[in-house]
Amino acid sequence: MAKPLYKVTFLNHGKVYELYARHVGGSSLWGFTEVGELVFDVHEGLVVDPTEERLRDEFGNTKMLHLPMQSIIRVEEVERKGQSAIRDAATGEKVVTPFPLPAKPR
């Protein structure tokens, strides 16, 4: 039997993060929730999701997240992984780091 998959939505520095993980549970640290075994897409082609790359850069080497309970918005058990996202907390719009453009000559 496969391990369950969870979509964890939480606040972090004024943004709403949506990550997928295989483990969610109580932490030994009072007031925190453990989120572990984070799941990221593995892209073999040229198309790369900048949000997924940003999340992988930030959390790729993380063994276990200990999130304060008050920062967690929702934990959902899901059938399959969707797209991870970073959204602005006020507007709900996705926050995407744009591809850097060359500077305009002066």
MOPAC internal coordinates of N, CA, C and O (Angstrom, degrees):
PM7 1SCF
backbone

  N    0.0000 0     0.00 0     0.00 0    0    0    0
  C    1.4474 1     0.00 0     0.00 0    1    0    0
  C    1.5323 1   109.42 1     0.00 0    2    1    0
  O    1.2310 1   120.59 1   -47.43 1    3    2    1
  N    1.3141 1   116.47 1   132.57 1    3    2    1
  C    1.4611 1   121.80 1  -178.51 1    5    3    2
  C    1.5269 1   110.24 1   -73.88 1    6    5    3
  O    1.2310 1   121.64 1   -30.26 1    7    6    5
  N    1.3393 1   114.47 1   149.74 1    7    6    5
  C    1.4624 1   119.40 1   176.43 1    9    7    6
  C    1.5201 1   109.25 1   -67.25 1   10    9    7
  O    1.2310 1   120.21 1   -33.03 1   11   10    9
  N    1.3322 1   117.20 1   146.97 1   11   10    9
  C    1.4740 1   119.13 1   178.46 1   13   11   10
  C    1.5290 1   111.18 1   -65.89 1   14   13   11
  O    1.2310 1   121.12 1   -24.48 1   15   14   13
  N    1.3196 1   115.46 1   155.52 1   15   14   13
  C    1.4585 1   122.20 1   178.40 1   17   15   14
  C    1.5214 1   108.08 1  -115.99 1   18   17   15
  O    1.2310 1   120.51 1   -47.58 1   19   18   17
  N    1.3288 1   116.62 1   132.42 1   19   18   17
  C    1.4571 1   122.33 1  -177.42 1   21   19   18
  C    1.5188 1   110.16 1  -119.45 1   22   21   19
  O    1.2310 1   121.17 1   -39.26 1   23   22   21
  N    1.3248 1   115.37 1   140.74 1   23   22   21
  C    1.4630 1   122.23 1   170.11 1   25   23   22
  C    1.5260 1   105.51 1  -101.15 1   26   25   23
  O    1.2310 1   120.68 1   -61.60 1   27   26   25
  N    1.3329 1   116.31 1   118.40 1   27   26   25
  C    1.4629 1   121.93 1  -176.95 1   29   27   26
  C    1.5230 1   108.00 1  -110.28 1   30   29   27
  O    1.2310 1   120.56 1   -57.28 1   31   30   29
  N    1.3256 1   116.54 1   122.72 1   31   30   29
  C    1.4623 1   122.84 1   179.34 1   33   31   30
  C    1.5211 1   107.74 1  -113.23 1   34   33   31
  O    1.2310 1   120.68 1   -55.84 1   35   34   33
  N    1.3530 1   116.31 1   124.16 1   35   34   33
  C    1.4584 1   120.08 1  -176.88 1   37   35   34
  C    1.5177 1   111.45 1  -148.03 1   38   37   35
  O    1.2310 1   121.02 1   -21.35 1   39   38   37
  N    1.3354 1   115.65 1   158.65 1   39   38   37
  C    1.4642 1   122.67 1   177.51 1   41   39   38
  C    1.5213 1   110.06 1   -87.21 1   42   41   39
  O    1.2310 1   121.13 1   -41.48 1   43   42   41
  N    1.3454 1   115.44 1   138.52 1   43   42   41
  C    1.4554 1   121.17 1   177.67 1   45   43   42
  C    1.5245 1   108.35 1  -151.53 1   46   45   43
  O    1.2310 1   119.85 1   -68.02 1   47   46   45
  N    1.3184 1   117.89 1   111.98 1   47   46   45
  C    1.4710 1   123.83 1   177.65 1   49   47   46
  C    1.5248 1   112.58 1    53.05 1   50   49   47
  O    1.2310 1   120.06 1  -132.62 1   51   50   49
  N    1.3295 1   117.49 1    47.38 1   51   50   49
  C    1.4592 1   122.06 1   175.96 1   53   51   50
  C    1.5124 1   114.73 1    77.80 1   54   53   51
  O    1.2310 1   120.33 1  -171.02 1   55   54   53
  N    1.3282 1   116.98 1     8.98 1   55   54   53
  C    1.4513 1   121.20 1   178.73 1   57   55   54
  C    1.5261 1   109.14 1  -125.83 1   58   57   55
  O    1.2310 1   120.68 1   -25.84 1   59   58   57
  N    1.3253 1   116.30 1   154.16 1   59   58   57
  C    1.4563 1   122.48 1   177.49 1   61   59   58
  C    1.5297 1   107.70 1  -101.33 1   62   61   59
  O    1.2310 1   120.99 1   -61.58 1   63   62   61
  N    1.3232 1   115.72 1   118.42 1   63   62   61
  C    1.4607 1   121.88 1   179.65 1   65   63   62
  C    1.5182 1   109.27 1   -99.45 1   66   65   63
  O    1.2310 1   120.52 1   -40.26 1   67   66   65
  N    1.3345 1   116.61 1   139.74 1   67   66   65
  C    1.4591 1   122.70 1   173.88 1   69   67   66
  C    1.5198 1   107.24 1  -122.33 1   70   69   67
  O    1.2310 1   120.83 1   -68.11 1   71   70   69
  N    1.3330 1   116.01 1   111.89 1   71   70   69
  C    1.4603 1   122.44 1  -179.93 1   73   71   70
  C    1.5146 1   109.83 1  -121.63 1   74   73   71
  O    1.2310 1   120.65 1   -19.97 1   75   74   73
  N    1.3225 1   116.36 1   160.03 1   75   74   73
  C    1.4584 1   122.22 1   175.84 1   77   75   74
  C    1.5254 1   108.61 1  -114.54 1   78   77   75
  O    1.2310 1   121.17 1   -41.32 1   79   78   77
  N    1.3299 1   115.37 1   138.68 1   79   78   77
  C    1.4610 1   120.83 1  -176.76 1   81   79   78
  C    1.5188 1   110.39 1  -145.88 1   82   81   79
  O    1.2310 1   120.90 1   -22.50 1   83   82   81
  N    1.3202 1   115.89 1   157.50 1   83   82   81
  C    1.4646 1   122.06 1   177.94 1   85   83   82
  C    1.5255 1   111.92 1   -95.58 1   86   85   83
  O    1.2310 1   120.16 1   165.14 1   87   86   85
  N    1.3332 1   117.29 1   -14.86 1   87   86   85
  C    1.4659 1   120.19 1  -178.48 1   89   87   86
  C    1.5286 1   110.19 1  -132.37 1   90   89   87
  O    1.2310 1   120.57 1   -52.67 1   91   90   89
  N    1.3299 1   116.51 1   127.33 1   91   90   89
  C    1.4565 1   123.42 1   171.15 1   93   91   90
  C    1.5154 1   106.42 1  -137.72 1   94   93   91
  O    1.2310 1   120.48 1   -50.60 1   95   94   93
  N    1.3293 1   116.69 1   129.40 1   95   94   93
  C    1.4579 1   118.84 1  -178.95 1   97   95   94
  C    1.5101 1   111.85 1  -166.11 1   98   97   95
  O    1.2310 1   121.24 1    -1.21 1   99   98   97
  N    1.3111 1   115.23 1   178.79 1   99   98   97
  C    1.4571 1   121.00 1   177.57 1  101   99   98
  C    1.5138 1   110.57 1   -69.24 1  102  101   99
  O    1.2310 1   121.00 1   -35.21 1  103  102  101
  N    1.3026 1   115.70 1   144.79 1  103  102  101
  C    1.4564 1   121.77 1  -179.45 1  105  103  102
  C    1.5155 1   110.56 1   -98.84 1  106  105  103
  O    1.2310 1   120.88 1   -24.62 1  107  106  105
  N    1.3186 1   115.92 1   155.38 1  107  106  105
  C    1.4601 1   119.86 1   173.76 1  109  107  106
  C    1.5287 1   110.61 1   -73.88 1  110  109  107
  O    1.2310 1   120.52 1   167.27 1  111  110  109
  N    1.3286 1   116.61 1   -12.73 1  111  110  109
  C    1.4605 1   121.92 1   174.96 1  113  111  110
  C    1.5262 1   107.58 1   -88.54 1  114  113  111
  O    1.2310 1   120.09 1   -57.31 1  115  114  113
  N    1.2970 1   117.43 1   122.69 1  115  114  113
  C    1.4597 1   121.83 1  -175.96 1  117  115  114
  C    1.5206 1   110.64 1   -61.26 1  118  117  115
  O    1.2310 1   120.12 1   -49.42 1  119  118  117
  N    1.3317 1   117.38 1   130.58 1  119  118  117
  C    1.4625 1   122.64 1   177.17 1  121  119  118
  C    1.5145 1   114.17 1    87.23 1  122  121  119
  O    1.2310 1   119.83 1  -173.07 1  123  122  121
  N    1.3273 1   117.93 1     6.93 1  123  122  121
  C    1.4628 1   121.41 1  -178.56 1  125  123  122
  C    1.5235 1   110.18 1  -120.63 1  126  125  123
  O    1.2310 1   121.10 1   -21.81 1  127  126  125
  N    1.3353 1   115.50 1   158.19 1  127  126  125
  C    1.4572 1   123.16 1   175.27 1  129  127  126
  C    1.5183 1   108.14 1  -120.10 1  130  129  127
  O    1.2310 1   120.50 1   -45.68 1  131  130  129
  N    1.3306 1   116.64 1   134.32 1  131  130  129
  C    1.4613 1   121.54 1   178.35 1  133  131  130
  C    1.5250 1   110.08 1   -84.25 1  134  133  131
  O    1.2310 1   120.91 1   -45.52 1  135  134  133
  N    1.3157 1   115.87 1   134.48 1  135  134  133
  C    1.4596 1   122.31 1   173.43 1  137  135  134
  C    1.5248 1   105.80 1  -130.50 1  138  137  135
  O    1.2310 1   120.85 1   -61.57 1  139  138  137
  N    1.3302 1   115.98 1   118.43 1  139  138  137
  C    1.4617 1   119.46 1  -176.12 1  141  139  138
  C    1.5108 1   112.59 1  -136.82 1  142  141  139
  O    1.2310 1   121.50 1    -4.70 1  143  142  141
  N    1.3189 1   114.73 1   175.30 1  143  142  141
  C    1.4614 1   123.07 1  -178.49 1  145  143  142
  C    1.5254 1   110.16 1    53.47 1  146  145  143
  O    1.2310 1   121.13 1  -123.44 1  147  146  145
  N    1.3321 1   115.44 1    56.56 1  147  146  145
  C    1.4654 1   121.27 1  -179.09 1  149  147  146
  C    1.5211 1   110.65 1   -62.37 1  150  149  147
  O    1.2310 1   120.54 1   -36.23 1  151  150  149
  N    1.3219 1   116.58 1   143.77 1  151  150  149
  C    1.4637 1   122.73 1  -176.97 1  153  151  150
  C    1.5232 1   108.50 1  -114.07 1  154  153  151
  O    1.2310 1   120.79 1   -55.72 1  155  154  153
  N    1.3363 1   116.09 1   124.28 1  155  154  153
  C    1.4619 1   122.17 1   177.13 1  157  155  154
  C    1.5166 1   108.74 1  -122.97 1  158  157  155
  O    1.2310 1   120.56 1   -26.90 1  159  158  157
  N    1.3488 1   116.53 1   153.10 1  159  158  157
  C    1.4606 1   120.89 1   175.64 1  161  159  158
  C    1.5193 1   108.88 1   -70.67 1  162  161  159
  O    1.2310 1   121.38 1   -34.26 1  163  162  161
  N    1.3265 1   114.97 1   145.74 1  163  162  161
  C    1.4555 1   120.73 1   174.35 1  165  163  162
  C    1.5190 1   106.60 1  -109.64 1  166  165  163
  O    1.2310 1   120.66 1   -66.76 1  167  166  165
  N    1.3320 1   116.34 1   113.24 1  167  166  165
  C    1.4650 1   121.44 1  -177.90 1  169  167  166
  C    1.5175 1   109.30 1   -98.15 1  170  169  167
  O    1.2310 1   121.17 1   -53.01 1  171  170  169
  N    1.3103 1   115.37 1   126.99 1  171  170  169
  C    1.4616 1   120.81 1   178.77 1  173  171  170
  C    1.5274 1   111.31 1  -101.80 1  174  173  171
  O    1.2310 1   119.63 1   165.12 1  175  174  173
  N    1.3140 1   118.31 1   -14.88 1  175  174  173
  C    1.4602 1   121.26 1  -175.39 1  177  175  174
  C    1.5130 1   112.31 1  -101.76 1  178  177  175
  O    1.2310 1   121.46 1    18.17 1  179  178  177
  N    1.3192 1   114.82 1  -161.83 1  179  178  177
  C    1.4481 1   121.37 1  -178.44 1  181  179  178
  C    1.5193 1   113.01 1   -84.51 1  182  181  179
  O    1.2310 1   119.77 1   156.87 1  183  182  181
  N    1.3280 1   118.04 1   -23.13 1  183  182  181
  C    1.4510 1   120.87 1  -178.48 1  185  183  182
  C    1.5255 1   109.14 1   -78.89 1  186  185  183
  O    1.2310 1   120.85 1   -59.82 1  187  186  185
  N    1.3154 1   115.97 1   120.18 1  187  186  185
  C    1.4530 1   121.72 1  -178.03 1  189  187  186
  C    1.5216 1   108.15 1  -126.80 1  190  189  187
  O    1.2310 1   120.86 1   -48.85 1  191  190  189
  N    1.3216 1   115.97 1   131.15 1  191  190  189
  C    1.4612 1   121.40 1   177.31 1  193  191  190
  C    1.5260 1   107.73 1   -81.72 1  194  193  191
  O    1.2310 1   119.26 1   -63.42 1  195  194  193
  N    1.3541 1   119.02 1   116.58 1  195  194  193
  C    1.4587 1   120.29 1  -176.88 1  197  195  194
  C    1.5283 1   113.22 1   -63.47 1  198  197  195
  O    1.2310 1   120.09 1   148.33 1  199  198  197
  N    1.3419 1   117.43 1   -31.67 1  199  198  197
  C    1.4630 1   119.85 1   178.83 1  201  199  198
  C    1.5192 1   110.35 1   -68.44 1  202  201  199
  O    1.2310 1   120.37 1   136.47 1  203  202  201
  N    1.3235 1   116.91 1   -43.53 1  203  202  201
  C    1.4667 1   121.33 1   178.19 1  205  203  202
  C    1.5294 1   110.13 1   -62.00 1  206  205  203
  O    1.2310 1   120.43 1   138.63 1  207  206  205
  N    1.3310 1   116.78 1   -41.37 1  207  206  205
  C    1.4686 1   120.74 1   178.23 1  209  207  206
  C    1.5291 1   111.14 1   -63.49 1  210  209  207
  O    1.2310 1   120.77 1   138.59 1  211  210  209
  N    1.3285 1   116.14 1   -41.41 1  211  210  209
  C    1.4702 1   120.18 1   179.39 1  213  211  210
  C    1.5315 1   110.62 1   -63.87 1  214  213  211
  O    1.2310 1   120.61 1   136.89 1  215  214  213
  N    1.3371 1   116.43 1   -43.11 1  215  214  213
  C    1.4666 1   120.19 1   178.45 1  217  215  214
  C    1.5260 1   111.02 1   -65.80 1  218  217  215
  O    1.2310 1   120.26 1   140.16 1  219  218  217
  N    1.3198 1   117.11 1   -39.84 1  219  218  217
  C    1.4638 1   120.62 1   178.01 1  221  219  218
  C    1.5269 1   110.48 1   -64.75 1  222  221  219
  O    1.2310 1   120.15 1   140.54 1  223  222  221
  N    1.3347 1   117.31 1   -39.46 1  223  222  221
  C    1.4654 1   120.26 1   177.41 1  225  223  222
  C    1.5253 1   111.16 1   -63.76 1  226  225  223
  O    1.2310 1   120.57 1   139.60 1  227  226  225
  N    1.3342 1   116.52 1   -40.40 1  227  226  225
  C    1.4596 1   120.76 1  -177.12 1  229  227  226
  C    1.5267 1   112.84 1   -77.31 1  230  229  227
  O    1.2310 1   120.11 1   139.70 1  231  230  229
  N    1.3363 1   117.40 1   -40.30 1  231  230  229
  C    1.4634 1   120.82 1  -172.47 1  233  231  230
  C    1.5251 1   114.21 1  -117.97 1  234  233  231
  O    1.2310 1   119.31 1  -176.34 1  235  234  233
  N    1.3335 1   118.91 1     3.66 1  235  234  233
  C    1.4587 1   121.93 1  -174.09 1  237  235  234
  C    1.5137 1   114.79 1   -59.42 1  238  237  235
  O    1.2310 1   119.77 1   144.59 1  239  238  237
  N    1.3134 1   118.04 1   -35.41 1  239  238  237
  C    1.4650 1   121.68 1  -178.87 1  241  239  238
  C    1.5193 1   112.41 1   -98.07 1  242  241  239
  O    1.2310 1   120.23 1  -168.99 1  243  242  241
  N    1.3241 1   117.17 1    11.01 1  243  242  241
  C    1.4564 1   121.45 1  -177.28 1  245  243  242
  C    1.5167 1   110.13 1   -80.52 1  246  245  243
  O    1.2310 1   120.80 1   -56.12 1  247  246  245
  N    1.3165 1   116.08 1   123.88 1  247  246  245
  C    1.4536 1   121.04 1   178.09 1  249  247  246
  C    1.5319 1   110.15 1   -79.98 1  250  249  247
  O    1.2310 1   120.41 1   135.13 1  251  250  249
  N    1.3408 1   116.82 1   -44.87 1  251  250  249
  C    1.4600 1   121.56 1  -178.10 1  253  251  250
  C    1.5222 1   108.59 1  -150.57 1  254  253  251
  O    1.2310 1   120.59 1   -52.20 1  255  254  253
  N    1.3416 1   116.48 1   127.80 1  255  254  253
  C    1.4626 1   121.52 1   172.77 1  257  255  254
  C    1.5248 1   107.89 1   -89.95 1  258  257  255
  O    1.2310 1   120.05 1   -43.55 1  259  258  257
  N    1.3015 1   117.52 1   136.45 1  259  258  257
  C    1.4615 1   122.41 1   172.07 1  261  259  258
  C    1.5225 1   105.63 1  -113.96 1  262  261  259
  O    1.2310 1   120.84 1   -82.06 1  263  262  261
  N    1.3261 1   116.00 1    97.94 1  263  262  261
  C    1.4615 1   121.47 1  -176.17 1  265  263  262
  C    1.5214 1   110.37 1   -94.48 1  266  265  263
  O    1.2310 1   119.92 1   -44.70 1  267  266  265
  N    1.3401 1   117.75 1   135.30 1  267  266  265
  C    1.4654 1   119.22 1   174.28 1  269  267  266
  C    1.5256 1   109.48 1   -60.86 1  270  269  267
  O    1.2310 1   120.63 1   -42.84 1  271  270  269
  N    1.3173 1   116.40 1   137.16 1  271  270  269
  C    1.4659 1   120.04 1  -176.55 1  273  271  270
  C    1.5238 1   112.07 1   -56.75 1  274  273  271
  O    1.2310 1   119.76 1   144.05 1  275  274  273
  N    1.3291 1   118.07 1   -35.95 1  275  274  273
  C    1.4637 1   120.10 1  -177.46 1  277  275  274
  C    1.5253 1   112.62 1   -71.85 1  278  277  275
  O    1.2310 1   119.34 1   166.19 1  279  278  277
  N    1.3328 1   118.86 1   -13.81 1  279  278  277
  C    1.4668 1   120.27 1   178.24 1  281  279  278
  C    1.5267 1   112.20 1   -88.47 1  282  281  279
  O    1.2310 1   119.89 1   165.73 1  283  282  281
  N    1.3326 1   117.82 1   -14.27 1  283  282  281
  C    1.4623 1   120.86 1  -178.05 1  285  283  282
  C    1.5260 1   109.66 1   -81.69 1  286  285  283
  O    1.2310 1   121.24 1   -54.03 1  287  286  285
  N    1.3197 1   115.24 1   125.97 1  287  286  285
  C    1.4594 1   121.27 1   178.86 1  289  287  286
  C    1.5205 1   110.04 1   -90.02 1  290  289  287
  O    1.2310 1   120.94 1   134.56 1  291  290  289
  N    1.3385 1   115.80 1   -45.44 1  291  290  289
  C    1.4630 1   118.83 1  -176.23 1  293  291  290
  C    1.5249 1   110.02 1  -161.13 1  294  293  291
  O    1.2310 1   120.98 1   -32.07 1  295  294  293
  N    1.3290 1   115.73 1   147.93 1  295  294  293
  C    1.4571 1   123.37 1   171.37 1  297  295  294
  C    1.5228 1   106.64 1  -126.64 1  298  297  295
  O    1.2310 1   120.53 1   -57.16 1  299  298  297
  N    1.3293 1   116.59 1   122.84 1  299  298  297
  C    1.4620 1   121.37 1  -178.80 1  301  299  298
  C    1.5226 1   109.08 1  -121.71 1  302  301  299
  O    1.2310 1   120.10 1   -43.39 1  303  302  301
  N    1.3274 1   117.41 1   136.61 1  303  302  301
  C    1.4575 1   120.72 1   170.46 1  305  303  302
  C    1.5195 1   106.50 1   -88.60 1  306  305  303
  O    1.2310 1   120.40 1   -56.20 1  307  306  305
  N    1.3328 1   116.84 1   123.80 1  307  306  305
  C    1.4635 1   121.59 1  -173.85 1  309  307  306
  C    1.5259 1   110.70 1  -121.31 1  310  309  307
  O    1.2310 1   121.21 1   -18.95 1  311  310  309
  N    1.3224 1   115.30 1   161.05 1  311  310  309
  C    1.4707 1   121.40 1   179.27 1  313  311  310
  C    1.5239 1   111.36 1   -76.87 1  314  313  311
  O    1.2310 1   120.49 1   136.80 1  315  314  313
  N    1.3520 1   116.67 1   -43.20 1  315  314  313
  C    1.4536 1   120.16 1  -178.08 1  317  315  314
  C    1.5175 1   110.11 1  -143.65 1  318  317  315
  O    1.2310 1   121.43 1   -19.42 1  319  318  317
  N    1.3152 1   114.86 1   160.58 1  319  318  317
  C    1.4594 1   121.05 1  -176.72 1  321  319  318
  C    1.5240 1   110.24 1   -73.62 1  322  321  319
  O    1.2310 1   121.48 1   -44.96 1  323  322  321
  N    1.3185 1   114.77 1   135.04 1  323  322  321
  C    1.4569 1   121.55 1   172.07 1  325  323  322
  C    1.5230 1   108.70 1  -101.99 1  326  325  323
  O    1.2310 1   121.17 1    19.70 1  327  326  325
  N    1.2954 1   115.36 1  -160.30 1  327  326  325
  C    1.4561 1   120.81 1  -179.67 1  329  327  326
  C    1.5257 1   109.75 1   -85.44 1  330  329  327
  O    1.2310 1   120.35 1   -53.13 1  331  330  329
  N    1.3193 1   116.94 1   126.87 1  331  330  329
  C    1.4590 1   121.07 1   174.01 1  333  331  330
  C    1.5182 1   108.11 1   -69.98 1  334  333  331
  O    1.2310 1   120.65 1   -26.12 1  335  334  333
  N    1.3306 1   116.37 1   153.88 1  335  334  333
  C    1.4623 1   118.27 1  -175.54 1  337  335  334
  C    1.5212 1   111.04 1  -149.84 1  338  337  335
  O    1.2310 1   121.81 1   -22.22 1  339  338  337
  N    1.3166 1   114.13 1   157.78 1  339  338  337
  C    1.4607 1   123.14 1   168.54 1  341  339  338
  C    1.5212 1   104.81 1  -126.28 1  342  341  339
  O    1.2310 1   120.67 1   -57.23 1  343  342  341
  N    1.3233 1   116.33 1   122.77 1  343  342  341
  C    1.4616 1   121.46 1  -177.43 1  345  343  342
  C    1.5270 1   110.05 1  -121.54 1  346  345  343
  O    1.2310 1   121.29 1   -27.39 1  347  346  345
  N    1.3222 1   115.13 1   152.61 1  347  346  345
  C    1.4567 1   120.31 1   172.70 1  349  347  346
  C    1.5217 1   107.97 1   -70.78 1  350  349  347
  O    1.2310 1   119.72 1   -48.84 1  351  350  349
  N    1.3170 1   118.14 1   131.16 1  351  350  349
  C    1.4618 1   121.71 1  -175.78 1  353  351  350
  C    1.5281 1   111.94 1   -65.39 1  354  353  351
  O    1.2310 1   119.78 1   146.41 1  355  354  353
  N    1.3261 1   118.02 1   -33.59 1  355  354  353
  C    1.4657 1   120.97 1  -176.57 1  357  355  354
  C    1.5246 1   112.26 1   -78.65 1  358  357  355
  O    1.2310 1   120.10 1   135.93 1  359  358  357
  N    1.3387 1   117.40 1   -44.07 1  359  358  357
  C    1.4627 1   120.43 1  -173.55 1  361  359  358
  C    1.5254 1   113.22 1  -100.64 1  362  361  359
  O    1.2310 1   119.94 1   156.08 1  363  362  361
  N    1.3246 1   117.71 1   -23.92 1  363  362  361
  C    1.4608 1   120.93 1  -176.91 1  365  363  362
  C    1.5124 1   113.52 1    82.71 1  366  365  363
  O    1.2310 1   120.19 1  -179.89 1  367  366  365
  N    1.3263 1   117.24 1     0.11 1  367  366  365
  C    1.4585 1   120.71 1   179.90 1  369  367  366
  C    1.5140 1   110.13 1   -76.96 1  370  369  367
  O    1.2310 1   121.25 1   -33.13 1  371  370  369
  N    1.3405 1   115.22 1   146.87 1  371  370  369
  C    1.4599 1   119.86 1   179.19 1  373  371  370
  C    1.5189 1   109.79 1   -65.77 1  374  373  371
  O    1.2310 1   121.22 1   -40.40 1  375  374  373
  N    1.3113 1   115.27 1   139.60 1  375  374  373
  C    1.4551 1   121.92 1   176.24 1  377  375  374
  C    1.5202 1   106.23 1  -101.38 1  378  377  375
  O    1.2310 1   120.86 1   -68.04 1  379  378  377
  N    1.3203 1   115.97 1   111.96 1  379  378  377
  C    1.4502 1   120.85 1  -178.25 1  381  379  378
  C    1.5129 1   107.94 1  -118.48 1  382  381  379
  O    1.2310 1   120.90 1   -47.51 1  383  382  381
  N    1.3045 1   115.88 1   132.49 1  383  382  381
  C    1.4522 1   120.08 1   174.93 1  385  383  382
  C    1.5221 1   107.26 1   -79.11 1  386  385  383
  O    1.2310 1   119.67 1   -65.75 1  387  386  385
  N    1.3318 1   118.23 1   114.25 1  387  386  385
  C    1.4542 1   119.96 1  -176.55 1  389  387  386
  C    1.5291 1   111.47 1   -70.02 1  390  389  387
  O    1.2310 1   121.50 1   -24.81 1  391  390  389
  N    1.3179 1   114.73 1   155.19 1  391  390  389
  C    1.4523 1   120.37 1   176.09 1  393  391  390
  C    1.5184 1   108.36 1   -64.84 1  394  393  391
  O    1.2310 1   119.74 1   -47.58 1  395  394  393
  N    1.3353 1   118.10 1   132.42 1  395  394  393
  C    1.4725 1   118.79 1  -176.95 1  397  395  394
  C    1.5228 1   111.34 1   -65.28 1  398  397  395
  O    1.2310 1   121.44 1   -47.91 1  399  398  397
  N    1.3152 1   114.85 1   132.09 1  399  398  397
  C    1.4657 1   121.00 1   177.91 1  401  399  398
  C    1.5221 1   108.79 1  -100.53 1  402  401  399
  O    1.2310 1   120.49 1   -27.35 1  403  402  401
  N    1.3275 1   116.68 1   152.65 1  403  402  401
  C    1.4526 1   118.56 1   177.88 1  405  403  402
  C    1.5281 1   110.92 1   -64.03 1  406  405  403
  O    1.2310 1   121.15 1   -31.74 1  407  406  405
  N    1.3069 1   115.41 1   148.26 1  407  406  405
  C    1.4609 1   119.99 1   179.78 1  409  407  406
  C    1.5261 1   109.90 1   -69.17 1  410  409  407
  O    1.2310 1   120.87 1   -34.07 1  411  410  409
  N    1.3329 1   115.94 1   145.93 1  411  410  409
  C    1.4576 1   120.60 1   178.69 1  413  411  410
  C    1.5257 1   109.02 1   -75.97 1  414  413  411
  O    1.2310 1   120.39 1   -45.82 1  415  414  413
  N    1.3251 1   116.85 1   134.18 1  415  414  413
  C    1.4701 1   118.65 1   177.28 1  417  415  414
  C    1.5255 1   110.55 1   -69.11 1  418  417  415
  O    1.2310 1   120.83 1   -33.57 1  419  418  417
  N    1.2938 1   116.01 1   146.43 1  419  418  417
  C    1.4726 1   120.67 1  -179.50 1  421  419  418
  C    1.4874 1   110.98 1   -99.63 1  422  421  419
  O    1.2310 1   120.10 1   180.00 1  423  422  421

